[in-house]
Amino acid sequence: MNFDLTPEQDQLRDAVRALGRKYGHGYFVEKAKAGGHTTELWQEAGRLGYLGVNIPTEYGGGGGGITELAIVCEELAAAGCPLLLLVVSPAIAATVINKHGTDEQRKRHLPGLADGSQKIVFAITEPEAGSNFHRLGTVARRDGDDWLLTGRKCYISGVDEAGHVLVVARTEDSSTGKLKPALFIVPTDAPGLERSKLDMEILSPENQFLLYLDDVRLPADALVGESLDAGLPALFAGLNPERITVAAMGAGTGRYAIERASEYTATRKVWGGRSIGTHQGVAHPLAHAAVQVELARLMIHKAATLYDAGRDLEAGVAGNMAKYAAGEAAALAVDTAVQALGGAGMTTEYGVATLLGAVRAGRIAPVSREMILNFVAQHVLGQDKSY
Ligand SMILES: Cc1cc2nc3c(=O)[nH]c(=O)nc-3n(C[C@H](O)[C@H](O)[C@H](O)COP(=O)(O)OP(=O)(O)OC[C@H]3O[C@@H](n4cnc5c(N)ncnc54)[C@H](O)[C@@H]3O)c2cc1C
């Protein structure tokens, strides 16, 4: 058992931390409040190779794994810049295309994902189907060699920043029985694809959208993989990277909040000469949150290690547990930090309440805590499915 990062991973962590601190939470908040995007940070991270750490070197990436990408996600979040699009573009889209795309799709898309010049976002959630992916209603019909896609998607992050969206659909002839998904790489400016921005109570430079697909015509090679049989494995390929990297983002956010609060409570004095941190009523909740964050980090490390070793089933259990633990720990850490800062905790200046919406959403998306508990109950505890 080894809890140490390799020297290269250590270097990556230090370098990403330095980049994150160069921009910082103030930059993140300023962009979010102005309705802008963190384009400068994204582009610089791309130039430095951090967005492509998990992409093979032949396509311009770093040739590493999800362990490396989780380091990038955690360290940027720990600097106050939790970039959700890291979870959809390099983690989900790049993994799906690399593992299940055609040679042509890899050549066309991976170099741009690696250097950050291209983003591909991910659309699975639908208004009616919700957590039940078996009810997906977006349908792909053949029309000669082309495909026609019709359906609706909701809460899709980053569509306004991306050149393509990876859409999960089902083919017309699979509308009953078990889901046989088909994944399509759809240009965000394709005729028939409309979007409307959702008003979300999350302070974030990344936006969520409703997508309407009305007979969106796509060439045959928009389908991910050589045939329809690639769909299910391609969909599953994205799940573990998604859970592990979103967990890493949560752990980083938790670290950030605890660090802000600890700095404050160590120096803030309101009763004589002692800092408020000497009161256990202030320090213990922070220490408790720090324990929860550290436990989540251990599980993230385990999940990423298993995933990179190709042990997908075990990584699935660990990844779900890591996502659950990190989602809870991040929400606890930010809430505890706000409380420890008192009134300052609710100001923009101290930069912790600004994360309340994001960490709350982290208990719902990309997979809710309840659906993870269902997964653990079934696959770890051997309970029957209740739904
Ligand atoms: C900020 C944000 C960004 C997002 N980005 C994307 C994106 O980029 N792409 C994308 O495809 N989706 C995205 N989503 C959608 C997200 O993945 C879904 O919101 C999430 O999967 C839950 O689905 P739902 O909202 O339909 O909830 P529902 O399925 O309607 O569930 C509502 C509640 O009921 C619970 N529930 C449902 N079924 C069960 C059950 N069987 N047992 C116990 N509890 C149950 C859920 O846990 C939840 O608490 C995003 C969401 C948010 C908030």
The ligand as a Tripos MOL2 file, in Angstrom:
@<TRIPOS>MOLECULE
LIG
   53    58     1     0     0
SMALL
NO_CHARGES

@<TRIPOS>ATOM
      1 C1        -25.1160   22.3510  -11.2980 C.3       1 LIG1
      2 C2        -25.5890   21.1720  -12.0840 C.ar      1 LIG1
      3 C3        -24.9070   20.7990  -13.2270 C.ar      1 LIG1
      4 C4        -25.3440   19.7210  -13.9920 C.ar      1 LIG1
      5 N1        -24.6710   19.4290  -15.1520 N.ar      1 LIG1
      6 C5        -25.1350   18.4090  -15.9460 C.ar      1 LIG1
      7 C6        -24.5000   18.1340  -17.1990 C.ar      1 LIG1
      8 O1        -23.5280   18.7870  -17.6060 O.2       1 LIG1
      9 N2        -25.0070   17.1220  -17.9550 N.ar      1 LIG1
     10 C7        -26.0740   16.3690  -17.5670 C.ar      1 LIG1
     11 O2        -26.4780   15.4680  -18.3020 O.2       1 LIG1
     12 N3        -26.6980   16.6140  -16.3710 N.ar      1 LIG1
     13 C8        -26.2590   17.6150  -15.5520 C.ar      1 LIG1
     14 N4        -26.8850   17.8820  -14.3530 N.ar      1 LIG1
     15 C9        -28.0490   17.0900  -13.9480 C.3       1 LIG1
     16 C10       -27.7900   16.1520  -12.7750 C.3       1 LIG1
     17 O3        -26.9810   15.0880  -13.1800 O.3       1 LIG1
     18 C11       -29.1620   15.7220  -12.2400 C.3       1 LIG1
     19 O4        -29.7580   16.8610  -11.6530 O.3       1 LIG1
     20 C12       -29.0710   14.5930  -11.2530 C.3       1 LIG1
     21 O5        -28.6440   13.4210  -11.8820 O.3       1 LIG1
     22 C13       -30.4400   14.3180  -10.5820 C.3       1 LIG1
     23 O6        -31.4460   14.1660  -11.5470 O.3       1 LIG1
     24 P1        -32.7840   15.0440  -11.4330 P.3       1 LIG1
     25 O7        -32.4080   16.4520  -11.2160 O.co2     1 LIG1
     26 O8        -33.6520   14.7320  -12.5960 O.co2     1 LIG1
     27 O9        -33.4880   14.5360  -10.1060 O.3       1 LIG1
     28 P2        -34.6520   13.4360   -9.9620 P.3       1 LIG1
     29 O10       -34.2570   12.1790  -10.6540 O.co2     1 LIG1
     30 O11       -35.9300   14.0600  -10.3080 O.co2     1 LIG1
     31 O12       -34.5860   13.1720   -8.4060 O.3       1 LIG1
     32 C14       -35.0760   14.1180   -7.4440 C.3       1 LIG1
     33 C15       -34.6940   13.6270   -6.0510 C.3       1 LIG1
     34 O13       -35.2270   12.3150   -5.8400 O.3       1 LIG1
     35 C16       -34.1900   11.4110   -5.5110 C.3       1 LIG1
     36 N5        -34.4720   10.0880   -6.1230 N.ar      1 LIG1
     37 C17       -34.8360    9.8350   -7.4050 C.ar      1 LIG1
     38 N6        -34.9590    8.5150   -7.5940 N.ar      1 LIG1
     39 C18       -34.6830    7.9120   -6.4160 C.ar      1 LIG1
     40 C19       -34.6440    6.5500   -5.9700 C.ar      1 LIG1
     41 N7        -34.8940    5.5260   -6.7920 N.pl3     1 LIG1
     42 N8        -34.2950    6.3120   -4.6840 N.ar      1 LIG1
     43 C20       -34.0040    7.3490   -3.8370 C.ar      1 LIG1
     44 N9        -34.0210    8.6440   -4.2050 N.ar      1 LIG1
     45 C21       -34.3610    8.9280   -5.4760 C.ar      1 LIG1
     46 C22       -32.9220   12.0200   -6.0880 C.3       1 LIG1
     47 O14       -31.7730   11.5770   -5.4010 O.3       1 LIG1
     48 C23       -33.1680   13.4990   -5.8900 C.3       1 LIG1
     49 O15       -32.8090   13.8800   -4.5890 O.3       1 LIG1
     50 C24       -26.4680   18.9740  -13.5790 C.ar      1 LIG1
     51 C25       -27.1630   19.3460  -12.4240 C.ar      1 LIG1
     52 C26       -26.7420   20.4400  -11.6760 C.ar      1 LIG1
     53 C27       -27.5130   20.8160  -10.4410 C.3       1 LIG1
@<TRIPOS>BOND
     1     1     2 1
     2     2     3 ar
     3     2    52 ar
     4     3     4 ar
     5     4     5 ar
     6     4    50 ar
     7     5     6 ar
     8     6     7 ar
     9     6    13 1
    10     7     8 2
    11     7     9 ar
    12     9    10 ar
    13    10    11 2
    14    10    12 ar
    15    12    13 ar
    16    13    14 ar
    17    14    15 1
    18    14    50 ar
    19    15    16 1
    20    16    17 1
    21    16    18 1
    22    18    19 1
    23    18    20 1
    24    20    21 1
    25    20    22 1
    26    22    23 1
    27    23    24 1
    28    24    25 2
    29    24    26 1
    30    24    27 1
    31    27    28 1
    32    28    29 2
    33    28    30 1
    34    28    31 1
    35    31    32 1
    36    32    33 1
    37    33    34 1
    38    33    48 1
    39    34    35 1
    40    35    36 1
    41    35    46 1
    42    36    37 ar
    43    36    45 ar
    44    37    38 ar
    45    38    39 ar
    46    39    40 ar
    47    39    45 ar
    48    40    41 1
    49    40    42 ar
    50    42    43 ar
    51    43    44 ar
    52    44    45 ar
    53    46    47 1
    54    46    48 1
    55    48    49 1
    56    50    51 ar
    57    51    52 ar
    58    52    53 1
@<TRIPOS>SUBSTRUCTURE
     1 LIG1         1 GROUP 0 **** ****
